[in-house]
Amino acid sequence: MDNARQLELLQQQVIACTRCPRLVRHCREVAEAKRRMYRQWEYWGKPVPSWGDPNAELLILGLAPAAHGANRTGRMFTGDRSGDFLYQRLYEAGFANQSTSAARDDGLELRNCYITASLRCAPPKNKPLPSESRNCQPYLEAELRLLKRVRAVLVLGRIALDAYLRVLASQHQPFPARSSFKFSHGASFSLPDGLPRLFCSYHPSQQNTQTGHLTKAMFTKVLTDVQEFLANSDLG
């Protein structure tokens, strides 16, 4: 069975997951109550699968689905302001075929890019329990094994960085201490054992982008750094 098919089967397992009763209940409650502006929508209301190019060289790791974004549409970073920001920048950088992401069937395709998250369900008040994060970790571990061509990982926010390093530390011993990786926007790190290069960005949340904490130019610069790394390391 090829990796693309294994990734597809893994995402079916994600969608059917009921490991965290609190999160399952919350997603369903949000889907039933809805937001007034989305009253006509049939909410997804389940764990949200990862998606993208199974042969991607760039893996983007986010935090968790938004209650009325991905939890509504069923696709990561789709249906909210953070997705509007992210996919516009990915399109400009050549990692997507269009600049908008509104629904699962809107024709959007990722190119040389795969998007996942440290948590697959929308948590109440955006605060998952430690046990819920641990329950979700095996899905990320499996994706890292199956995405064999990834050479760059872009984490969106400090929580995503911690989640990624936690997985790596469990799989690669010895592994540098967490203190070796100080999160800051635009930081990048070379990792041991031939692991993908690690890039960091602030999360494209509405709060970050509207306050100017994360600007279009700042995020574009990170994607440019990723592109230059992929191009130069490919030559090497």
C-alpha positions, -999 to 999 in steps of 0.1 A, spaced: 0 0 0 15 34 -10 19 63 14 -9 83 -1 -34 55 6 -20 50 41 -24 87 48 -60 86 35 -68 57 58 -51 75 87 -74 105 82 -104 82 82 -93 70 116 -89 107 127 -125 115 116 -139 85 135 -118 92 167 -137 93 200 -107 92 224 -116 125 241 -153 125 252 -151 162 262 -140 172 228 -164 150 210 -192 165 230 -181 200 225 -177 197 187 -212 182 184 -227 209 206 -212 236 185 -224 219 154 -259 218 167 -261 253 182 -243 270 152 -235 306 148 -263 328 134 -244 338 103 -238 301 95 -273 289 103 -277 274 68 -245 254 71 -244 217 80 -215 218 104 -188 191 102 -187 187 140 -161 159 141 -123 156 143 -108 174 113 -84 155 91 -51 167 79 -47 173 42 -25 183 13 1 168 -11 12 134 2 46 140 -15 51 174 1 84 187 11 68 213 34 48 203 64 28 230 83 18 223 118 -10 244 134 -28 242 167 -64 231 166 -96 236 145 -116 267 152 -151 261 165 -168 279 136 -140 275 111 -126 241 105 -151 225 129 -178 239 106 -162 232 72 -142 200 79 -110 213 65 -81 228 84 -77 265 83 -109 268 62 -138 292 69 -122 318 92 -98 347 91 -67 327 100 -74 305 69 -80 336 47 -46 349 57 -27 316 55 -40 304 21 -35 338 5 2 337 15 6 300 4 -10 309 -30 14 338 -34 44 315 -26 32 288 -50 21 263 -24 -16 264 -33 -35 267 -66 -59 294 -54 -59 321 -27 -92 314 -10 -105 285 12 -142 285 20 -153 249 19 -140 213 13 -153 213 -23 -141 248 -34 -113 234 -56 -84 244 -34 -53 222 -38 -20 223 -19 12 220 -39 43 205 -22 27 213 11 8 193 37 -12 208 66 -17 192 100 -23 202 136 -14 192 171 -51 187 180 -78 176 156 -109 187 175 -120 222 185 -114 225 222 -137 245 246 -122 280 250 -93 269 228 -78 252 258 -72 214 254 -64 193 284 -29 177 285 -45 143 283 -63 154 251 -31 165 235 -15 132 244 -44 113 228 -39 132 196 -1 128 194 -1 93 177 -18 108 147 10 133 142 36 106 148 20 85 121 19 114 96 56 121 102 64 85 93 43 85 62 53 119 48 87 107 37 96 136 14 92 164 40 124 184 43 110 215 61 85 218 90 68 251 97 53 254 132 26 280 137 30 292 173 48 281 205 23 254 213 28 238 179 66 240 184 63 222 217 40 195 203 64 188 174 95 187 197 77 164 220 71 139 192 107 141 180 121 137 215 100 105 219 113 90 186 149 102 186 173 96 215 193 114 225 175 146 214 185 182 223 167 197 253 136 218 247 156 249 259 178 245 228 148 258 207 138 293 217 106 302 199 105 334 179 90 344 147 113 337 118 136 314 138 148 282 122 168 253 135 189 225 121 179 192 137 199 160 143 196 127 125 188 142 91 154 155 104 136 182 84 147 218 91 125 235 116 109 269 109 89 290 133 61 316 127 35 333 149 1 317 144 -20 335 118 -49 340 143 -72 369 138 -59 385 169 -23 383 157 -30 395 122 -54 423 131 -31 438 158 -1 436 135 17 411 157 19 391 125 19 410 92 17 397 56 53 407 50 64 388 81 48 356 71 59 359 35 95 362 47 92 329 65 78 312 34 106 327 13 131 313 38 115 279 34 116 281 -3 152 291 -4 161 262 19 142 237 -2 158 250 -34 194 251 -20 192 218 -1 179 202 -32 209 213 -52 231 199 -24 
